[in-house]
Amino acid sequence: MDVVIFGAGGLGREIYDTLLTINAGGQGTQYQVLGFIDQVKAPGTLVNGVPVLGGSEALAALRGRAAMIIGIADAGVRKKLHQQYRADFAFPNIIHPTAQVSGFARLGSAILIQAYCIVAANASLGDGVMMNAHSGVGHDAQVEDYCAIMSYCDLAGGSQLGTLSFVGTGAKVIPSTRIAAESYLCAGTVVFKDVLEKSKLMGNPAKIIG
Ligand SMILES: CC(C)(COP(=O)(O)OP(=O)(O)OC[C@H]1O[C@@H](n2cnc3c(N)ncnc32)[C@H](O)[C@@H]1OP(=O)(O)O)[C@@H](O)C(=O)NCCC(=O)NCCS
């Protein structure tokens, strides 16, 4: 499958590594990365040997010819890109070969699951959700559309993460806790109680700071 990665920053380069790992395993879909789409880096710049094709204007020539993978963690940007381009580009689910995804989990589209993640039985991930390395989503947990979960996070069984929420690295949510939409968990936050939408949380136990 021919693909472009939107964003040549840290996450975009991590995704490129994941695609190389998938290809090296020789199982399932193989990915040919045509290039990065990047609003800042000059067209023609090589990023880990892969060319920057240009900013979003470069996508016009690729409609119907390539799939897109979103390489930006910001949840709002993930939603905007998916909704703007999904009529013209496929958005494959990219799952690192070391991740364990239950056959009973439900996955939307445009999902990214990085190395050593676990998605447990009957969990669900909505469209555009990303999980960076070593994160877990427990049994029956629900992660709504476009949430971005950074590395080493744990959303325990039955917990819920409302749409467009961001979970900073190392954050944890105890079982059956509801984090409402557009919330922001700072790095290392441990959440023990339900919180309302647009909550900014920090610390252990988590305190609302905004
Ligand atoms: C919460 C956050 C947004 C704050 O950023 P900031 O406003 O630039 O804050 P600062 O770095 O200026 O720190 C301000 C104070 O808060 C403390 N602090 C910052 N982040 C904290 C966190 N996650 N938990 C507890 N304390 C924190 C700092 O130690 C500092 O304390 P001090 O005033 O006693 O020195 C950021 O630290 C964070 O957690 N971001 C998540 C990033 C992430 O996970 N990214 C994914 C990987 S790329």
The ligand as a Gaussian input file, in Angstrom:
#p B3LYP/6-31G(d) Opt

LIG

0 1
 C        1.502000      19.795000      32.434000
 C        2.421000      20.384000      31.399000
 C        1.626000      20.687000      30.133000
 C        2.996000      21.633000      32.021000
 O        3.828000      22.287000      31.167000
 P        4.346000      23.784000      31.519000
 O        3.188000      24.685000      31.695000
 O        5.379000      24.108000      30.500000
 O        4.951000      23.614000      32.968000
 P        6.441000      23.813000      33.481000
 O        7.329000      22.801000      32.822000
 O        6.774000      25.271000      33.317000
 O        6.317000      23.445000      35.014000
 C        5.621000      24.261000      35.952000
 C        5.629000      23.553000      37.269000
 O        4.756000      22.414000      37.243000
 C        5.474000      21.203000      37.500000
 N        4.953000      20.206000      36.561000
 C        4.987000      20.269000      35.212000
 N        4.386000      19.192000      34.686000
 C        3.976000      18.442000      35.732000
 C        3.305000      17.205000      35.806000
 N        2.936000      16.528000      34.686000
 N        3.015000      16.699000      37.037000
 C        3.387000      17.371000      38.155000
 N        4.031000      18.575000      38.140000
 C        4.331000      19.080000      36.929000
 C        6.943000      21.566000      37.224000
 O        7.814000      20.740000      37.932000
 C        6.987000      23.000000      37.674000
 O        7.042000      23.015000      39.091000
 P        7.754000      24.196000      39.914000
 O        6.963000      25.445000      39.599000
 O        7.645000      23.783000      41.361000
 O        9.162000      24.278000      39.426000
 C        3.503000      19.369000      31.024000
 O        4.477000      19.272000      32.022000
 C        2.952000      17.971000      30.755000
 O        2.700000      17.147000      31.626000
 N        2.775000      17.697000      29.440000
 C        2.437000      16.395000      28.922000
 C        3.468000      16.111000      27.886000
 C        3.432000      14.713000      27.356000
 O        3.098000      13.749000      28.020000
 N        3.809000      14.618000      26.110000
 C        3.826000      13.373000      25.429000
 C        5.157000      12.929000      24.990000
 S        5.765000      13.845000      23.635000

